[in-house]
Amino acid sequence: MTAWIEPGAEFAELLRSFRTEAWRWESQGTYRQPAEEEPWRRWRAGEPDSLDWLRPWLDDVRAATRSGRRFARVRVFHQPPTEYQRWQLDVTPVNISAGEDMRVLTASQAAELALPEHDFWLLDDTRVARMHFHDQQFVGAELIDDPDEVDLYREWKRTAWDHAVPFADYMHDATQRSR
């Protein structure tokens, strides 16, 4: 069965209601979320950011990880990273501090591994929220629970996770490359 999940409260509840793990495949080079417009503008202008806009997400991650649940994701980075991805390099450490296990895979590696070009969340290895975007803005997700379809997403997760590097290793390697 496939159902449509709206952005906002309905989607947020989906990410609060998982039992053991919420795993994200993040494949786009740029996202245009309304809540990120002003923080991204400030980053681009070199202005300080209190990260208050990210606090609700960080609180949800902390609450989940304190209760024994897990948030993990693999981000696909272009070489060189897009401007949005460079911003994410600065923001990601607070996600990790909150309890997310973040890893990175380059776009060329993702293509070689035949990983999907669309974003998704795999919830408890039993449901998929396949994310849809219009003009780089999230517009909703298909909730997929068909076992055969979910198997494909689990395989993509295993492949991505096995080849991705922890965020700290990616940053270390990037620093070495820039010297």
C-alpha positions in Angstrom: 0.0 0.0 0.0 1.2 3.5 -0.8 -0.1 6.6 1.1 0.8 10.3 0.7 2.2 12.2 3.6 2.1 16.0 3.7 5.0 18.1 4.8 4.7 19.8 8.1 3.1 18.2 11.2 2.1 15.0 9.4 5.6 14.3 8.2 7.2 15.4 11.5 5.0 12.9 13.3 6.1 10.1 11.0 9.7 10.9 12.1 8.7 10.8 15.7 6.7 7.6 15.6 9.4 5.1 14.4 10.3 2.4 16.9 14.1 1.7 16.4 15.7 3.5 13.4 15.0 6.3 11.0 17.6 6.2 8.2 17.8 8.9 5.5 19.3 8.9 2.0 19.9 12.5 1.1 20.8 12.8 -2.6 20.2 16.3 -3.7 22.9 19.0 -4.0 20.6 21.7 -2.8 17.4 22.0 -0.8 15.1 25.0 -0.6 13.2 24.7 2.6 11.3 27.8 3.8 12.7 27.4 7.4 16.3 27.4 6.0 16.0 30.6 3.9 17.0 33.1 6.5 19.7 30.9 8.1 21.2 30.2 4.7 21.1 33.9 3.8 23.0 34.7 7.1 25.6 32.0 6.4 26.1 33.4 2.9 26.5 36.9 4.3 29.0 35.6 6.9 26.7 36.5 9.8 26.4 34.4 13.0 23.7 31.8 13.4 22.1 30.9 16.7 20.7 27.7 15.1 17.4 28.4 16.7 15.7 27.4 13.5 17.2 23.9 13.8 16.4 23.5 17.6 13.1 21.5 17.1 14.8 18.9 15.0 17.8 18.6 17.3 15.4 18.2 20.3 13.5 15.4 18.5 16.8 13.7 17.7 18.0 14.0 21.3 14.7 12.6 22.6 14.8 9.7 20.2 18.4 8.8 20.9 17.9 9.1 24.7 15.1 6.6 24.4 17.3 4.1 22.5 16.2 4.9 19.0 18.6 5.8 16.2 18.8 8.5 13.5 21.3 7.9 10.7 21.8 9.3 7.3 24.1 9.3 4.3 24.5 12.5 2.4 25.6 12.6 -1.2 28.2 15.3 -1.7 29.2 16.7 -5.1 32.9 17.3 -5.8 33.3 20.2 -5.2 30.3 20.6 -2.8 27.5 22.9 -3.9 27.1 26.1 -2.0 24.3 24.5 0.0 26.5 21.5 0.9 29.3 23.8 2.0 26.7 25.4 4.4 25.7 21.9 5.6 29.4 21.2 6.3 29.2 23.9 8.9 25.8 22.9 10.3 26.2 19.1 10.4 28.3 18.9 13.6 25.3 20.0 15.7 23.3 17.2 14.1 26.0 14.8 15.2 26.1 16.3 18.7 22.4 15.7 19.0 22.9 12.0 18.2 22.6 11.5 14.4 25.1 9.2 12.8 26.0 11.1 9.6 28.0 9.7 6.8 29.0 11.0 3.4 29.2 9.4 -0.1 30.4 11.3 -3.1 28.0 11.7 -6.1 30.4 9.8 -8.3 30.4 6.9 -5.8 26.6 6.9 -5.6 26.4 6.8 -9.4 28.9 3.9 -9.6 26.9 2.0 -7.0 23.6 2.6 -8.9 22.1 4.2 -5.8 18.9 6.2 -6.3 18.7 9.9 -7.2 15.7 10.4 -5.0 15.6 11.1 -1.3 14.0 8.8 1.2 13.6 7.8 4.8 13.7 4.1 5.7 11.8 3.7 9.0 12.4 0.6 11.1 13.4 -1.2 7.9 9.7 -1.8 7.2 8.4 1.4 5.7 9.8 3.9 3.2 8.9 7.6 3.0 10.0 8.4 -0.6 10.4 12.1 -0.7 9.2 14.3 -3.5 10.5 17.8 -4.3 9.4 20.6 -6.6 12.0 23.3 -7.4 14.2 21.7 -4.6 11.5 22.2 -2.0 9.9 19.2 -0.2 6.3 18.7 -1.2 5.4 15.4 0.4 6.3 11.7 0.6 4.9 8.4 -0.6 4.7 6.0 2.4 5.6 2.6 1.0 5.2 -0.6 3.0 5.1 -3.2 0.2 7.7 -5.8 1.4 9.2 -6.2 -2.1 9.7 -2.5 -2.6 11.0 -2.0 1.0 13.6 -4.8 0.3 15.0 -2.7 -2.5 15.3 0.3 -0.2 17.0 -1.9 2.4 19.5 -3.0 -0.1 20.2 0.6 -1.2 20.7 1.4 2.5 23.2 -1.4 3.0 25.1 -0.5 0.0 25.2 3.2 0.8 26.1 2.6 4.5 28.9 0.1 3.6 30.6 2.6 1.2 30.0 5.9 3.0 32.5 7.4 5.4 31.7 9.0 8.7 31.3 12.8 8.5 34.4 13.4 10.6 36.5 11.3 8.2 35.1 13.1 5.2 36.0 16.5 6.8 39.5 15.2 7.7 40.0 14.0 4.1 38.7 17.3 2.7 41.1 19.3 4.8 44.0 17.1 3.6 42.9 17.6 0.0 42.8 21.4 0.4 46.4 21.6 1.7 
